[in-house]
């Protein structure tokens, strides 16, 4: 019998996992390689940061996701190099040959070259970062209880969020609900009117990718629950205790959360990997590398334009690209030409607070409870693992009816979150989960 082609997929984010599952179901030998042995459901990271969900509720073992697929295997390893000429992937322990390769290496926080942002702002792109942020937020309240200096207490109780996209909006609303719901009871001696949640947006409206009506609704709802929203507030510098704006204003805070944008986390640029915007890799419309038709790039790592505009770095794009990459590989095996990628935008939704959200599908937009309910349904549907879905649903119900968030735990951690780029002897991180 002829040998089955071997496909290697680097990265178990949305695009890589979807491609792996599609190929394995077509009886193609596929090996998924990732430095972590779990898939992270990135859209719910902020709920880990505000003590609504536990980390393991939005993560799922990759091996469990693949165990029913006879032709899929998983390798936990760090990819250090790819030899495109000889078609091998080199990891920290093995050299893996491939007939086809799919790169799905995800994205990381984008600090836009702003001085101090990468050092002092708190990103939220990985489970480790979300848990660190939860520890930090809860620690600020614990420290504020025993702080006798009013100025220092104000620093501890001021929370600045940079970025008015979906993540920033959702985090701001959820943080206020945590403070006004559970923390008011936990810290009765604190004067909660001193607590400030500030959302900074560089443009003239929130959720800039959605229609203006939805942006205005979001702005009013956040203001109604006490979030201070500053529009056209461009950050010029970040220090340990302050955010400096281009207009001269200064916001003093011990907590500066960075949700202002993401950039691709592709392999180190080489002659085969042409860099494009936001660190992405330039690919053909079929998602193939130029001059390497057996190599595909999907998800946040791939730079693709549609109707003259680059596609956003969001999970639906990655899922659809993962599906097409698998289909194109199957077409190539059969001797057919690969098809170009065309993104079908099924709509977008964002949650603001309890019973309030915004959503767009096609030409229709809606707000309030229906949009909030739709957001919950979409995220439950795509969250991997039946047990995870059930537990998350029950936790949401408990929070909705009783306002209880039992995961208010400060786990022991190092005093500073160590990032890969701070370790001079560490290999390049080839996998930051996709947004």
Helices and strands as residue ranges (DSSP letters): E 6-10, H 14-25, E 29-34, E 38-40, G 42-44, H 45-49, G 55-57, E 59-61, H 62-66, E 72-76, E 79-83, E 88-91, E 95-97, E 100-103, E 107-109, H 117-120, H 127-146, H 150-156, E 158-162, H 166-178, I 179-183, H 184-186, G 192-194, E 196-200, H 212-224, E 228-230, E 235-239, E 242-245, E 250-252, E 255-258, E 262-264, G 277-279, E 281-282, E 288-289, E 292-297, G 299-301, E 302-303, E 305-306, E 309-310, H 315-333, E 348-353, E 356-361, E 364-368, H 369-382, H 386-402, G 420-422
